[in-house]
Amino acid sequence: MPTKLCYQLDVDGQMLANCSLPCARDRGTSADAFLSGQECSIARYLVGIAAIACMLSSLFTVLTFIIDPLHFRYPACSIIFLSACYLTVGLAYVVGFAIGPRIACVSLFVGTEDQRTAA
């Protein structure tokens, strides 16, 4: 990890400077540093199901507004905008659930020793 990023990792109350957790993809396994493979899979599916439920309920609210926009006056209109925001967040989680770790865990940091120790 390059020092200019000032990344710190807190493990059991100790701050480790210029240290980061490896992606599961780097080690060739589906587990991460804190969860077993089965726990990671359960957590992934729970978040995915919750994201799909959030997206569907928000989509229902937004579509209801699109069908009959005159029915929603000012106080209710803000709820529609909030639902649109939740729809966007839910969509991001659903895409992450569908794609998996391919976006977040691309590859190891590759750089020269000068890049790793530069301030």
DRENLO-28322 format. One record per atom (N, C-alpha, C): atom name; residue in three letters; residue number from 1; x, y, z. Coordinates in Angstrom, 3 decimals. Layout:
BEGIN
+------+------+-----+----------+----------+----------+
: site : code : pos :        u :        v :        w :
+------+------+-----+----------+----------+----------+
:   CA :  Ala : NUM :        X :        Y :        Z :
...
+------+------+-----+----------+----------+----------+
END
This chain:
BEGIN
+------+------+-----+----------+----------+----------+
: site : code : pos :        u :        v :        w :
+------+------+-----+----------+----------+----------+
:    N :  Met :   1 :    0.851 :   -1.164 :    0.000 :
:   CA :  Met :   1 :    0.000 :    0.000 :    0.000 :
:    C :  Met :   1 :    0.904 :    1.236 :    0.000 :
:    N :  Pro :   2 :    0.695 :    2.179 :   -0.922 :
:   CA :  Pro :   2 :    1.514 :    3.389 :   -0.950 :
:    C :  Pro :   2 :    1.275 :    4.253 :    0.286 :
:    N :  Thr :   3 :    2.348 :    4.825 :    0.839 :
:   CA :  Thr :   3 :    2.226 :    5.643 :    2.043 :
:    C :  Thr :   3 :    1.507 :    6.954 :    1.776 :
:    N :  Lys :   4 :    1.533 :    7.449 :    0.539 :
:   CA :  Lys :   4 :    0.867 :    8.724 :    0.256 :
:    C :  Lys :   4 :   -0.657 :    8.627 :    0.376 :
:    N :  Leu :   5 :   -1.205 :    7.417 :    0.372 :
:   CA :  Leu :   5 :   -2.644 :    7.245 :    0.551 :
:    C :  Leu :   5 :   -3.052 :    7.345 :    2.027 :
:    N :  Cys :   6 :   -2.066 :    7.258 :    2.945 :
:   CA :  Cys :   6 :   -2.312 :    7.373 :    4.392 :
:    C :  Cys :   6 :   -3.389 :    6.402 :    4.866 :
:    N :  Tyr :   7 :   -3.362 :    5.196 :    4.370 :
:   CA :  Tyr :   7 :   -4.346 :    4.194 :    4.756 :
:    C :  Tyr :   7 :   -3.938 :    3.573 :    6.078 :
:    N :  Gln :   8 :   -4.886 :    3.449 :    7.010 :
:   CA :  Gln :   8 :   -4.626 :    2.820 :    8.293 :
:    C :  Gln :   8 :   -5.668 :    1.732 :    8.532 :
:    N :  Leu :   9 :   -5.229 :    0.678 :    9.159 :
:   CA :  Leu :   9 :   -6.106 :   -0.444 :    9.456 :
:    C :  Leu :   9 :   -6.134 :   -0.646 :   10.959 :
:    N :  Asp :  10 :   -7.327 :   -0.653 :   11.546 :
:   CA :  Asp :  10 :   -7.488 :   -0.850 :   12.983 :
:    C :  Asp :  10 :   -7.805 :   -2.317 :   13.237 :
:    N :  Val :  11 :   -6.874 :   -3.027 :   13.887 :
:   CA :  Val :  11 :   -7.057 :   -4.433 :   14.218 :
:    C :  Val :  11 :   -6.861 :   -4.587 :   15.719 :
:    N :  Asp :  12 :   -7.940 :   -4.934 :   16.419 :
:   CA :  Asp :  12 :   -7.913 :   -5.112 :   17.871 :
:    C :  Asp :  12 :   -7.348 :   -3.900 :   18.597 :
:    N :  Gly :  13 :   -7.697 :   -2.708 :   18.139 :
:   CA :  Gly :  13 :   -7.264 :   -1.478 :   18.794 :
:    C :  Gly :  13 :   -5.890 :   -1.003 :   18.381 :
:    N :  Gln :  14 :   -5.189 :   -1.735 :   17.559 :
:   CA :  Gln :  14 :   -3.874 :   -1.315 :   17.088 :
:    C :  Gln :  14 :   -4.007 :   -0.750 :   15.684 :
:    N :  Met :  15 :   -3.437 :    0.436 :   15.457 :
:   CA :  Met :  15 :   -3.468 :    1.055 :   14.136 :
:    C :  Met :  15 :   -2.245 :    0.610 :   13.345 :
:    N :  Leu :  16 :   -2.498 :   -0.041 :   12.235 :
:   CA :  Leu :  16 :   -1.424 :   -0.476 :   11.346 :
:    C :  Leu :  16 :   -1.355 :    0.503 :   10.181 :
:    N :  Ala :  17 :   -0.248 :    1.211 :   10.069 :
:   CA :  Ala :  17 :   -0.098 :    2.218 :    9.022 :
:    C :  Ala :  17 :    0.268 :    1.558 :    7.692 :
:    N :  Asn :  18 :   -0.269 :    2.109 :    6.614 :
:   CA :  Asn :  18 :    0.029 :    1.669 :    5.249 :
:    C :  Asn :  18 :   -0.203 :    0.169 :    5.063 :
:    N :  Cys :  19 :   -1.282 :   -0.303 :    5.634 :
:   CA :  Cys :  19 :   -1.621 :   -1.712 :    5.551 :
:    C :  Cys :  19 :   -3.086 :   -1.821 :    5.152 :
:    N :  Ser :  20 :   -3.393 :   -2.752 :    4.292 :
:   CA :  Ser :  20 :   -4.782 :   -2.951 :    3.884 :
:    C :  Ser :  20 :   -5.099 :   -4.441 :    3.884 :
:    N :  Leu :  21 :   -6.375 :   -4.733 :    3.934 :
:   CA :  Leu :  21 :   -6.800 :   -6.123 :    3.893 :
:    C :  Leu :  21 :   -6.760 :   -6.627 :    2.454 :
:    N :  Pro :  22 :   -6.322 :   -7.846 :    2.257 :
:   CA :  Pro :  22 :   -6.321 :   -8.379 :    0.888 :
:    C :  Pro :  22 :   -7.730 :   -8.723 :    0.436 :
:    N :  Cys :  23 :   -7.965 :   -8.576 :   -0.844 :
:   CA :  Cys :  23 :   -9.236 :   -9.020 :   -1.403 :
:    C :  Cys :  23 :   -9.228 :  -10.537 :   -1.465 :
:    N :  Ala :  24 :  -10.399 :  -11.114 :   -1.350 :
:   CA :  Ala :  24 :  -10.497 :  -12.573 :   -1.436 :
:    C :  Ala :  24 :  -10.026 :  -13.057 :   -2.793 :
:    N :  Arg :  25 :  -10.207 :  -12.231 :   -3.805 :
:   CA :  Arg :  25 :   -9.811 :  -12.606 :   -5.154 :
:    C :  Arg :  25 :   -8.296 :  -12.743 :   -5.273 :
:    N :  Asp :  26 :   -7.535 :  -11.956 :   -4.453 :
:   CA :  Asp :  26 :   -6.079 :  -12.032 :   -4.500 :
:    C :  Asp :  26 :   -5.570 :  -13.380 :   -4.008 :
:    N :  Arg :  27 :   -6.298 :  -13.982 :   -3.063 :
:   CA :  Arg :  27 :   -5.864 :  -15.254 :   -2.495 :
:    C :  Arg :  27 :   -6.464 :  -16.442 :   -3.220 :
:    N :  Gly :  28 :   -7.387 :  -16.185 :   -4.118 :
:   CA :  Gly :  28 :   -7.994 :  -17.266 :   -4.868 :
:    C :  Gly :  28 :   -9.085 :  -18.003 :   -4.119 :
:    N :  Thr :  29 :   -9.593 :  -17.403 :   -3.028 :
:   CA :  Thr :  29 :  -10.662 :  -18.030 :   -2.267 :
:    C :  Thr :  29 :  -11.862 :  -17.097 :   -2.247 :
:    N :  Ser :  30 :  -12.973 :  -17.584 :   -1.710 :
:   CA :  Ser :  30 :  -14.156 :  -16.746 :   -1.628 :
:    C :  Ser :  30 :  -14.313 :  -16.137 :   -0.235 :
:    N :  Ala :  31 :  -13.390 :  -16.426 :    0.687 :
:   CA :  Ala :  31 :  -13.487 :  -15.895 :    2.049 :
:    C :  Ala :  31 :  -12.683 :  -14.606 :    2.170 :
:    N :  Asp :  32 :  -13.053 :  -13.789 :    3.147 :
:   CA :  Asp :  32 :  -12.269 :  -12.586 :    3.396 :
:    C :  Asp :  32 :  -11.544 :  -12.741 :    4.726 :
:    N :  Ala :  33 :  -10.984 :  -11.652 :    5.251 :
:   CA :  Ala :  33 :  -10.147 :  -11.730 :    6.441 :
:    C :  Ala :  33 :  -10.939 :  -12.017 :    7.713 :
:    N :  Phe :  34 :  -12.208 :  -11.671 :    7.764 :
:   CA :  Phe :  34 :  -12.975 :  -11.790 :    8.990 :
:    C :  Phe :  34 :  -14.082 :  -12.837 :    8.935 :
:    N :  Leu :  35 :  -14.477 :  -13.270 :    7.765 :
:   CA :  Leu :  35 :  -15.574 :  -14.220 :    7.630 :
:    C :  Leu :  35 :  -15.102 :  -15.476 :    6.905 :
:    N :  Ser :  36 :  -15.713 :  -16.591 :    7.250 :
:   CA :  Ser :  36 :  -15.422 :  -17.820 :    6.512 :
:    C :  Ser :  36 :  -16.133 :  -17.753 :    5.157 :
:    N :  Gly :  37 :  -15.869 :  -18.694 :    4.307 :
:   CA :  Gly :  37 :  -16.503 :  -18.711 :    2.994 :
:    C :  Gly :  37 :  -18.017 :  -18.810 :    3.079 :
:    N :  Gln :  38 :  -18.528 :  -19.640 :    4.003 :
:   CA :  Gln :  38 :  -19.966 :  -19.795 :    4.158 :
:    C :  Gln :  38 :  -20.592 :  -18.533 :    4.741 :
:    N :  Glu :  39 :  -19.939 :  -17.904 :    5.730 :
:   CA :  Glu :  39 :  -20.454 :  -16.663 :    6.314 :
:    C :  Glu :  39 :  -20.473 :  -15.537 :    5.283 :
:    N :  Cys :  40 :  -19.458 :  -15.483 :    4.464 :
:   CA :  Cys :  40 :  -19.386 :  -14.463 :    3.415 :
:    C :  Cys :  40 :  -20.505 :  -14.664 :    2.393 :
:    N :  Ser :  41 :  -20.777 :  -15.901 :    2.056 :
:   CA :  Ser :  41 :  -21.846 :  -16.207 :    1.109 :
:    C :  Ser :  41 :  -23.214 :  -15.856 :    1.687 :
:    N :  Ile :  42 :  -23.437 :  -16.187 :    2.958 :
:   CA :  Ile :  42 :  -24.709 :  -15.853 :    3.612 :
:    C :  Ile :  42 :  -24.898 :  -14.348 :    3.664 :
:    N :  Ala :  43 :  -23.862 :  -13.620 :    4.056 :
:   CA :  Ala :  43 :  -23.953 :  -12.159 :    4.132 :
:    C :  Ala :  43 :  -24.222 :  -11.559 :    2.752 :
:    N :  Arg :  44 :  -23.572 :  -12.090 :    1.739 :
:   CA :  Arg :  44 :  -23.769 :  -11.589 :    0.376 :
:    C :  Arg :  44 :  -25.214 :  -11.777 :   -0.076 :
:    N :  Tyr :  45 :  -25.779 :  -12.952 :    0.192 :
:   CA :  Tyr :  45 :  -27.154 :  -13.212 :   -0.224 :
:    C :  Tyr :  45 :  -28.171 :  -12.416 :    0.603 :
:    N :  Leu :  46 :  -27.910 :  -12.228 :    1.896 :
:   CA :  Leu :  46 :  -28.815 :  -11.406 :    2.714 :
:    C :  Leu :  46 :  -28.842 :   -9.965 :    2.226 :
:    N :  Val :  47 :  -27.669 :   -9.418 :    1.945 :
:   CA :  Val :  47 :  -27.607 :   -8.048 :    1.428 :
:    C :  Val :  47 :  -28.257 :   -7.976 :    0.045 :
:    N :  Gly :  48 :  -28.038 :   -8.979 :   -0.771 :
:   CA :  Gly :  48 :  -28.649 :   -9.000 :   -2.100 :
:    C :  Gly :  48 :  -30.165 :   -9.056 :   -2.049 :
:    N :  Ile :  49 :  -30.704 :   -9.901 :   -1.168 :
:   CA :  Ile :  49 :  -32.164 :  -10.003 :   -1.037 :
:    C :  Ile :  49 :  -32.746 :   -8.704 :   -0.488 :
:    N :  Ala :  50 :  -32.080 :   -8.114 :    0.508 :
:   CA :  Ala :  50 :  -32.555 :   -6.838 :    1.060 :
:    C :  Ala :  50 :  -32.494 :   -5.734 :    0.004 :
:    N :  Ala :  51 :  -31.458 :   -5.733 :   -0.823 :
:   CA :  Ala :  51 :  -31.347 :   -4.727 :   -1.872 :
:    C :  Ala :  51 :  -32.440 :   -4.892 :   -2.920 :
:    N :  Ile :  52 :  -32.760 :   -6.122 :   -3.264 :
:   CA :  Ile :  52 :  -33.833 :   -6.363 :   -4.236 :
:    C :  Ile :  52 :  -35.169 :   -5.917 :   -3.664 :
:    N :  Ala :  53 :  -35.426 :   -6.219 :   -2.380 :
:   CA :  Ala :  53 :  -36.675 :   -5.782 :   -1.745 :
:    C :  Ala :  53 :  -36.751 :   -4.255 :   -1.683 :
:    N :  Cys :  54 :  -35.654 :   -3.607 :   -1.340 :
:   CA :  Cys :  54 :  -35.609 :   -2.144 :   -1.297 :
:    C :  Cys :  54 :  -35.862 :   -1.556 :   -2.674 :
:    N :  Met :  55 :  -35.231 :   -2.131 :   -3.680 :
:   CA :  Met :  55 :  -35.394 :   -1.618 :   -5.038 :
:    C :  Met :  55 :  -36.829 :   -1.802 :   -5.534 :
:    N :  Leu :  56 :  -37.432 :   -2.949 :   -5.259 :
:   CA :  Leu :  56 :  -38.797 :   -3.191 :   -5.721 :
:    C :  Leu :  56 :  -39.807 :   -2.264 :   -5.045 :
:    N :  Ser :  57 :  -39.668 :   -2.063 :   -3.727 :
:   CA :  Ser :  57 :  -40.605 :   -1.173 :   -3.040 :
:    C :  Ser :  57 :  -40.425 :    0.272 :   -3.487 :
:    N :  Ser :  58 :  -39.183 :    0.691 :   -3.692 :
:   CA :  Ser :  58 :  -38.932 :    2.055 :   -4.180 :
:    C :  Ser :  58 :  -39.417 :    2.210 :   -5.613 :
:    N :  Leu :  59 :  -39.226 :    1.188 :   -6.421 :
:   CA :  Leu :  59 :  -39.697 :    1.233 :   -7.808 :
:    C :  Leu :  59 :  -41.222 :    1.339 :   -7.852 :
:    N :  Phe :  60 :  -41.905 :    0.614 :   -6.984 :
:   CA :  Phe :  60 :  -43.366 :    0.700 :   -6.913 :
:    C :  Phe :  60 :  -43.810 :    2.128 :   -6.574 :
:    N :  Thr :  61 :  -43.134 :    2.760 :   -5.621 :
:   CA :  Thr :  61 :  -43.478 :    4.128 :   -5.229 :
:    C :  Thr :  61 :  -43.239 :    5.106 :   -6.364 :
:    N :  Val :  62 :  -42.102 :    4.986 :   -7.023 :
:   CA :  Val :  62 :  -41.777 :    5.902 :   -8.126 :
:    C :  Val :  62 :  -42.723 :    5.677 :   -9.306 :
:    N :  Leu :  63 :  -43.031 :    4.434 :   -9.634 :
:   CA :  Leu :  63 :  -43.955 :    4.163 :  -10.736 :
:    C :  Leu :  63 :  -45.363 :    4.667 :  -10.433 :
:    N :  Thr :  64 :  -45.770 :    4.578 :   -9.173 :
:   CA :  Thr :  64 :  -47.072 :    5.124 :   -8.783 :
:    C :  Thr :  64 :  -47.104 :    6.632 :   -9.033 :
:    N :  Phe :  65 :  -46.017 :    7.302 :   -8.732 :
:   CA :  Phe :  65 :  -45.934 :    8.742 :   -8.981 :
:    C :  Phe :  65 :  -45.953 :    9.048 :  -10.477 :
:    N :  Ile :  66 :  -45.248 :    8.253 :  -11.267 :
:   CA :  Ile :  66 :  -45.198 :    8.489 :  -12.717 :
:    C :  Ile :  66 :  -46.572 :    8.280 :  -13.345 :
:    N :  Ile :  67 :  -47.320 :    7.310 :  -12.857 :
:   CA :  Ile :  67 :  -48.653 :    7.037 :  -13.409 :
:    C :  Ile :  67 :  -49.628 :    8.172 :  -13.098 :
:    N :  Asp :  68 :  -49.594 :    8.696 :  -11.879 :
:   CA :  Asp :  68 :  -50.538 :    9.744 :  -11.469 :
:    C :  Asp :  68 :  -49.814 :   10.848 :  -10.704 :
:    N :  Pro :  69 :  -49.048 :   11.718 :  -11.386 :
:   CA :  Pro :  69 :  -48.270 :   12.744 :  -10.683 :
:    C :  Pro :  69 :  -49.123 :   13.833 :  -10.033 :
:    N :  Leu :  70 :  -50.332 :   14.077 :  -10.523 :
:   CA :  Leu :  70 :  -51.174 :   15.126 :   -9.941 :
:    C :  Leu :  70 :  -51.731 :   14.727 :   -8.582 :
:    N :  His :  71 :  -51.743 :   13.462 :   -8.287 :
:   CA :  His :  71 :  -52.247 :   12.977 :   -7.008 :
:    C :  His :  71 :  -51.306 :   13.346 :   -5.856 :
:    N :  Phe :  72 :  -50.017 :   13.514 :   -6.157 :
:   CA :  Phe :  72 :  -49.009 :   13.783 :   -5.126 :
:    C :  Phe :  72 :  -48.676 :   15.267 :   -5.107 :
:    N :  Arg :  73 :  -49.124 :   15.967 :   -4.077 :
:   CA :  Arg :  73 :  -48.788 :   17.377 :   -3.917 :
:    C :  Arg :  73 :  -47.508 :   17.487 :   -3.108 :
:    N :  Tyr :  74 :  -47.163 :   18.700 :   -2.689 :
:   CA :  Tyr :  74 :  -45.848 :   18.968 :   -2.092 :
:    C :  Tyr :  74 :  -45.435 :   18.044 :   -0.944 :
:    N :  Pro :  75 :  -46.175 :   17.897 :    0.111 :
:   CA :  Pro :  75 :  -45.619 :   17.063 :    1.199 :
:    C :  Pro :  75 :  -45.330 :   15.626 :    0.760 :
:    N :  Ala :  76 :  -46.161 :   15.072 :   -0.072 :
:   CA :  Ala :  76 :  -45.956 :   13.694 :   -0.522 :
:    C :  Ala :  76 :  -44.894 :   13.617 :   -1.612 :
:    N :  Cys :  77 :  -44.672 :   14.713 :   -2.291 :
:   CA :  Cys :  77 :  -43.709 :   14.727 :   -3.397 :
:    C :  Cys :  77 :  -42.275 :   14.482 :   -2.888 :
:    N :  Ser :  78 :  -41.967 :   14.963 :   -1.698 :
:   CA :  Ser :  78 :  -40.624 :   14.743 :   -1.159 :
:    C :  Ser :  78 :  -40.372 :   13.258 :   -0.886 :
:    N :  Ile :  79 :  -41.411 :   12.526 :   -0.542 :
:   CA :  Ile :  79 :  -41.273 :   11.088 :   -0.332 :
:    C :  Ile :  79 :  -40.928 :   10.390 :   -1.650 :
:    N :  Ile :  80 :  -41.469 :   10.898 :   -2.739 :
:   CA :  Ile :  80 :  -41.163 :   10.325 :   -4.056 :
:    C :  Ile :  80 :  -39.686 :   10.520 :   -4.386 :
:    N :  Phe :  81 :  -39.158 :   11.717 :   -4.110 :
:   CA :  Phe :  81 :  -37.743 :   11.962 :   -4.383 :
:    C :  Phe :  81 :  -36.848 :   11.098 :   -3.492 :
:    N :  Leu :  82 :  -37.246 :   10.910 :   -2.254 :
:   CA :  Leu :  82 :  -36.506 :   10.031 :   -1.359 :
:    C :  Leu :  82 :  -36.556 :    8.588 :   -1.859 :
:    N :  Ser :  83 :  -37.693 :    8.160 :   -2.353 :
:   CA :  Ser :  83 :  -37.813 :    6.807 :   -2.917 :
:    C :  Ser :  83 :  -36.946 :    6.645 :   -4.158 :
:    N :  Ala :  84 :  -36.842 :    7.701 :   -4.951 :
:   CA :  Ala :  84 :  -35.967 :    7.638 :   -6.126 :
:    C :  Ala :  84 :  -34.508 :    7.484 :   -5.703 :
:    N :  Cys :  85 :  -34.124 :    8.147 :   -4.622 :
:   CA :  Cys :  85 :  -32.762 :    7.990 :   -4.111 :
:    C :  Cys :  85 :  -32.524 :    6.570 :   -3.612 :
:    N :  Tyr :  86 :  -33.487 :    6.026 :   -2.867 :
:   CA :  Tyr :  86 :  -33.376 :    4.646 :   -2.400 :
:    C :  Tyr :  86 :  -33.347 :    3.666 :   -3.573 :
:    N :  Leu :  87 :  -34.067 :    3.970 :   -4.624 :
:   CA :  Leu :  87 :  -34.048 :    3.132 :   -5.819 :
:    C :  Leu :  87 :  -32.653 :    3.090 :   -6.423 :
:    N :  Thr :  88 :  -31.998 :    4.241 :   -6.458 :
:   CA :  Thr :  88 :  -30.635 :    4.310 :   -6.997 :
:    C :  Thr :  88 :  -29.662 :    3.525 :   -6.132 :
:    N :  Val :  89 :  -29.765 :    3.678 :   -4.822 :
:   CA :  Val :  89 :  -28.879 :    2.940 :   -3.915 :
:    C :  Val :  89 :  -29.147 :    1.431 :   -4.022 :
:    N :  Gly :  90 :  -30.415 :    1.055 :   -4.049 :
:   CA :  Gly :  90 :  -30.761 :   -0.356 :   -4.199 :
:    C :  Gly :  90 :  -30.247 :   -0.939 :   -5.505 :
:    N :  Leu :  91 :  -30.322 :   -0.155 :   -6.572 :
:   CA :  Leu :  91 :  -29.807 :   -0.602 :   -7.860 :
:    C :  Leu :  91 :  -28.303 :   -0.840 :   -7.801 :
:    N :  Ala :  92 :  -27.586 :    0.058 :   -7.116 :
:   CA :  Ala :  92 :  -26.132 :   -0.126 :   -6.979 :
:    C :  Ala :  92 :  -25.814 :   -1.413 :   -6.220 :
:    N :  Tyr :  93 :  -26.564 :   -1.704 :   -5.161 :
:   CA :  Tyr :  93 :  -26.343 :   -2.943 :   -4.416 :
:    C :  Tyr :  93 :  -26.724 :   -4.175 :   -5.224 :
:    N :  Val :  94 :  -27.784 :   -4.091 :   -6.009 :
:   CA :  Val :  94 :  -28.185 :   -5.234 :   -6.841 :
:    C :  Val :  94 :  -27.131 :   -5.502 :   -7.911 :
:    N :  Val :  95 :  -26.591 :   -4.455 :   -8.513 :
:   CA :  Val :  95 :  -25.521 :   -4.634 :   -9.504 :
:    C :  Val :  95 :  -24.299 :   -5.262 :   -8.838 :
:    N :  Gly :  96 :  -23.943 :   -4.774 :   -7.636 :
:   CA :  Gly :  96 :  -22.827 :   -5.370 :   -6.901 :
:    C :  Gly :  96 :  -23.078 :   -6.817 :   -6.536 :
:    N :  Phe :  97 :  -24.315 :   -7.146 :   -6.195 :
:   CA :  Phe :  97 :  -24.680 :   -8.525 :   -5.877 :
:    C :  Phe :  97 :  -24.563 :   -9.406 :   -7.120 :
:    N :  Ala :  98 :  -25.018 :   -8.894 :   -8.258 :
:   CA :  Ala :  98 :  -24.992 :   -9.683 :   -9.494 :
:    C :  Ala :  98 :  -23.569 :   -9.879 :  -10.010 :
:    N :  Ile :  99 :  -22.749 :   -8.859 :   -9.907 :
:   CA :  Ile :  99 :  -21.388 :   -8.929 :  -10.461 :
:    C :  Ile :  99 :  -20.427 :   -9.623 :   -9.502 :
:    N :  Gly : 100 :  -20.623 :   -9.450 :   -8.205 :
:   CA :  Gly : 100 :  -19.728 :  -10.058 :   -7.223 :
:    C :  Gly : 100 :  -18.492 :   -9.223 :   -6.991 :
:    N :  Pro : 101 :  -17.391 :   -9.836 :   -6.581 :
:   CA :  Pro : 101 :  -16.193 :   -9.079 :   -6.228 :
:    C :  Pro : 101 :  -15.342 :   -8.639 :   -7.416 :
:    N :  Arg : 102 :  -15.843 :   -8.787 :   -8.630 :
:   CA :  Arg : 102 :  -15.027 :   -8.461 :   -9.800 :
:    C :  Arg : 102 :  -14.722 :   -6.980 :   -9.931 :
:    N :  Ile : 103 :  -15.529 :   -6.095 :   -9.343 :
:   CA :  Ile : 103 :  -15.275 :   -4.656 :   -9.443 :
:    C :  Ile : 103 :  -14.392 :   -4.186 :   -8.299 :
:    N :  Ala : 104 :  -14.729 :   -4.564 :   -7.070 :
:   CA :  Ala : 104 :  -13.998 :   -4.081 :   -5.906 :
:    C :  Ala : 104 :  -12.630 :   -4.729 :   -5.783 :
:    N :  Cys : 105 :  -12.501 :   -5.985 :   -6.125 :
:   CA :  Cys : 105 :  -11.235 :   -6.705 :   -5.998 :
:    C :  Cys : 105 :  -10.675 :   -6.966 :   -7.390 :
:    N :  Val : 106 :  -10.049 :   -5.954 :   -7.945 :
:   CA :  Val : 106 :   -9.537 :   -6.083 :   -9.304 :
:    C :  Val : 106 :   -8.194 :   -6.797 :   -9.309 :
:    N :  Ser : 107 :   -7.210 :   -6.253 :   -8.586 :
:   CA :  Ser : 107 :   -5.894 :   -6.881 :   -8.553 :
:    C :  Ser : 107 :   -5.092 :   -6.293 :   -7.399 :
:    N :  Leu : 108 :   -3.939 :   -6.887 :   -7.160 :
:   CA :  Leu : 108 :   -3.030 :   -6.368 :   -6.149 :
:    C :  Leu : 108 :   -2.474 :   -5.021 :   -6.583 :
:    N :  Phe : 109 :   -2.044 :   -4.205 :   -5.600 :
:   CA :  Phe : 109 :   -1.386 :   -2.949 :   -5.939 :
:    C :  Phe : 109 :   -0.029 :   -3.266 :   -6.523 :
:    N :  Val : 110 :    0.200 :   -2.804 :   -7.740 :
:   CA :  Val : 110 :    1.465 :   -3.034 :   -8.402 :
:    C :  Val : 110 :    2.152 :   -1.685 :   -8.546 :
:    N :  Gly : 111 :    3.335 :   -1.591 :   -8.004 :
:   CA :  Gly : 111 :    4.071 :   -0.341 :   -8.100 :
:    C :  Gly : 111 :    5.515 :   -0.574 :   -7.710 :
:    N :  Thr : 112 :    6.321 :    0.430 :   -7.955 :
:   CA :  Thr : 112 :    7.726 :    0.323 :   -7.587 :
:    C :  Thr : 112 :    7.869 :    0.589 :   -6.102 :
:    N :  Glu : 113 :    9.046 :    0.294 :   -5.563 :
:   CA :  Glu : 113 :    9.302 :    0.534 :   -4.149 :
:    C :  Glu : 113 :    9.228 :    2.027 :   -3.835 :
:    N :  Asp : 114 :    9.611 :    2.878 :   -4.801 :
:   CA :  Asp : 114 :    9.528 :    4.333 :   -4.608 :
:    C :  Asp : 114 :    8.083 :    4.769 :   -4.434 :
:    N :  Gln : 115 :    7.171 :    4.181 :   -5.188 :
:   CA :  Gln : 115 :    5.753 :    4.535 :   -5.059 :
:    C :  Gln : 115 :    5.186 :    4.075 :   -3.733 :
:    N :  Arg : 116 :    5.702 :    2.990 :   -3.210 :
:   CA :  Arg : 116 :    5.171 :    2.458 :   -1.950 :
:    C :  Arg : 116 :    5.668 :    3.243 :   -0.742 :
:    N :  Thr : 117 :    6.843 :    3.883 :   -0.848 :
:   CA :  Thr : 117 :    7.397 :    4.600 :    0.292 :
:    C :  Thr : 117 :    7.333 :    6.113 :    0.123 :
:    N :  Ala : 118 :    6.807 :    6.597 :   -1.006 :
:   CA :  Ala : 118 :    6.718 :    8.049 :   -1.216 :
:    C :  Ala : 118 :    5.692 :    8.653 :   -0.270 :
:    N :  Ala : 119 :    6.016 :    9.823 :    0.243 :
:   CA :  Ala : 119 :    5.106 :   10.482 :    1.192 :
:    C :  Ala : 119 :    4.130 :   11.379 :    0.498 :
+------+------+-----+----------+----------+----------+
END
